[in-house]
Amino acid sequence: MEQMGVYPVKLYIYDISKGMARQLGPVMLGKHLDGIWHTGIVVHGKEFFYAGGGEESIINCPPGGTVLGEPDSIVDLGSTEVPAELFMEYLSSLAESTYRGDKYNLFAHNCNTFSNEVAQFLTGKKIPSYITDLPSEVLATPFGQALLPLLESVAINPGDNNMNGPR
């Protein structure tokens, strides 16, 4: 239950490979991967995430309401005293600068870098390093380097028409 002025903050974690990373990681990369992660921050009754492409780069939906379905795991990041109105202003400024749609990069500037930055703004805590370290781990492999040109052209967008920007 929310106390007045204190709001829970959660990290929703999805494996966009739906288990294939566990099976193919050792074969293709020569290393074990638990998943290929998409994350969103849940606060003030909504899930917020960064998606590449499109006009709206920061999307919100009901918690667990992305096309990815229910999250594979949920991490409690603590709580924040940042009220919804101030948080929405913060997201609007991010959407106009650092997290515009054209700034999306699958390895260097993605939903997980967004979740990490927003988590620190709200709670002072980072998201788990196994999520933020994954791109550099993949790029450290020969196969990751070979796929880099193709993968850099990919934008992951788990949104659909029922989701909204930070308004």
Phi, psi and omega per residue, in radians:
M1 nan 2.337 -3.123
E2 -1.334 2.299 2.984
Q3 -1.489 2.775 3.138
M4 -1.075 2.090 3.063
G5 1.478 -0.023 3.078
V6 -2.165 2.122 -3.011
Y7 -2.126 2.277 3.117
P8 -1.168 2.565 3.120
V9 -2.210 2.207 -3.136
K10 -2.237 2.657 3.057
L11 -1.881 2.084 3.063
Y12 -1.648 2.239 -3.059
I13 -2.069 2.232 3.141
Y14 -2.147 2.441 2.999
D15 -1.644 1.808 -3.095
I16 -1.238 -0.216 3.092
S17 -1.493 -0.142 -3.126
K18 0.909 0.730 3.075
G19 1.642 -0.215 -3.110
M20 -1.171 -0.521 3.139
A21 -1.069 -0.679 3.111
R22 -1.096 -0.670 -3.106
Q23 -1.368 -0.740 -3.010
L24 -1.624 -0.366 -3.119
G25 -0.920 -0.933 -3.126
P26 -1.073 -0.646 -3.105
V27 -1.277 -0.828 -3.022
M28 -1.505 -0.632 -3.049
L29 -1.890 -0.226 -3.075
G30 1.290 0.347 3.119
K31 -2.634 2.694 -3.140
H32 -1.363 2.342 3.003
L33 -2.158 2.351 3.085
D34 -1.404 -0.453 -3.133
G35 3.121 3.048 2.985
I36 -2.018 2.002 -2.818
W37 -1.659 2.388 2.864
H38 -2.042 2.401 3.118
T39 -2.261 2.721 3.025
G40 -2.471 2.641 3.098
I41 -1.721 2.253 3.094
V42 -1.885 2.092 3.109
V43 -2.727 2.655 3.121
H44 0.938 0.622 3.035
G45 1.356 0.134 -3.137
K46 -2.347 2.753 3.032
E47 -1.802 2.273 -3.107
F48 -2.063 2.369 3.099
F49 -2.637 2.842 -3.136
Y50 -1.809 2.287 -3.141
A51 -2.270 2.463 -3.141
G52 -1.341 2.900 3.094
G53 1.352 -2.522 3.083
G54 0.428 2.910 -3.134
E55 -1.227 -0.757 3.109
E56 -1.577 2.010 -3.084
S57 -1.670 -0.526 3.089
I58 -1.870 2.036 -3.002
I59 -1.897 2.606 2.972
N60 -2.313 2.659 3.138
C61 -2.716 3.016 3.016
P62 -1.073 2.607 3.120
P63 -0.925 2.235 -3.104
G64 1.327 0.230 -3.041
G65 -1.650 0.206 3.101
T66 -1.350 2.953 3.092
V67 -1.159 -0.165 3.117
L68 -1.375 -0.144 3.136
G69 1.413 -2.623 -3.122
E70 -1.246 2.537 3.124
P71 -1.162 2.651 3.068
D72 -1.268 -0.550 3.062
S73 -2.719 2.812 3.138
I74 -2.281 2.246 3.105
V75 -1.933 2.236 3.073
D76 -1.396 2.011 -3.124
L77 -1.630 0.001 -3.130
G78 1.880 -2.468 -3.108
S79 -2.475 2.914 3.139
T80 -2.339 2.740 3.009
E81 -1.843 0.093 3.134
V82 -1.265 2.043 -3.135
P83 -1.246 2.791 -3.061
A84 -0.971 -0.758 -3.085
E85 -1.088 -0.788 3.107
L86 -1.147 -0.692 3.120
F87 -1.081 -0.739 3.131
M88 -1.144 -0.634 3.063
E89 -1.113 -0.743 3.096
Y90 -1.044 -0.822 3.131
L91 -1.101 -0.690 3.112
S92 -1.078 -0.697 3.120
S93 -1.183 -0.662 3.079
L94 -1.121 -0.720 -3.106
A95 -1.148 -0.448 3.139
E96 -1.569 -0.205 -3.061
S97 -2.249 -1.645 -3.016
T98 -1.073 -0.630 -3.026
Y99 -2.033 0.764 2.961
R100 -1.231 2.756 -3.128
G101 -1.022 -0.628 -3.089
D102 -1.348 -0.089 3.137
K103 -1.658 -0.055 -3.102
Y104 -1.116 2.359 3.033
N105 -2.465 2.185 -3.034
L106 -0.937 -0.620 -3.075
F107 -1.720 -0.591 -2.953
A108 -1.913 -0.344 -3.017
H109 -2.673 1.475 -2.960
N110 -2.350 -2.899 -3.124
C111 -1.025 -0.574 -3.100
N112 -1.328 -0.627 3.053
T113 -1.169 -0.640 3.061
F114 -1.084 -0.897 -3.131
S115 -1.027 -0.686 3.137
N116 -1.117 -0.800 -3.138
E117 -1.143 -0.754 -3.133
V118 -1.180 -0.696 3.098
A119 -1.035 -0.745 3.139
Q120 -1.173 -0.667 3.094
F121 -1.076 -0.774 -3.054
L122 -1.386 -0.688 -2.962
T123 -2.186 -0.229 -3.043
G124 1.417 0.032 -3.110
K125 -1.902 2.582 3.048
K126 -1.544 2.821 3.018
I127 -1.381 2.878 -3.082
P128 -0.987 2.435 -3.066
S129 -1.186 -0.424 3.114
Y130 -1.098 -0.366 3.093
I131 -1.481 -0.860 -3.067
T132 -1.283 -0.415 -3.138
D133 -1.480 -0.230 -3.039
L134 -1.005 -0.804 -3.128
P135 -1.010 -0.764 -3.128
S136 -1.188 -0.569 3.089
E137 -1.139 -0.743 3.128
V138 -1.174 -0.762 -3.114
L139 -1.202 -0.306 3.117
A140 -1.351 -0.129 3.132
T141 -1.682 2.657 3.081
P142 -1.017 -0.699 3.141
F143 -1.148 -0.697 3.090
G144 -1.055 -0.740 3.097
Q145 -1.124 -0.696 -3.137
A146 -1.161 -0.611 -3.120
L147 -1.482 -0.193 -3.027
L148 -0.863 -0.872 -3.119
P149 -1.015 -0.710 3.117
L150 -1.186 -0.839 -3.066
L151 -1.158 -0.537 3.130
E152 -1.173 -0.342 3.140
S153 -1.533 -0.042 -3.065
V154 -1.639 2.368 3.004
A155 -2.061 2.195 3.122
I156 -1.587 2.093 3.125
N157 -2.287 1.674 -3.141
P158 -1.396 0.171 -3.137
G159 -1.413 2.935 2.988
D160 -2.540 -3.011 -3.035
N161 -1.195 -0.214 -3.123
N162 -1.547 0.052 -3.073
M163 -1.882 2.752 -3.028
N164 -2.193 2.757 2.994
G165 -1.267 -3.005 -2.982
P166 -1.293 0.233 -3.119
R167 -1.091 nan nan
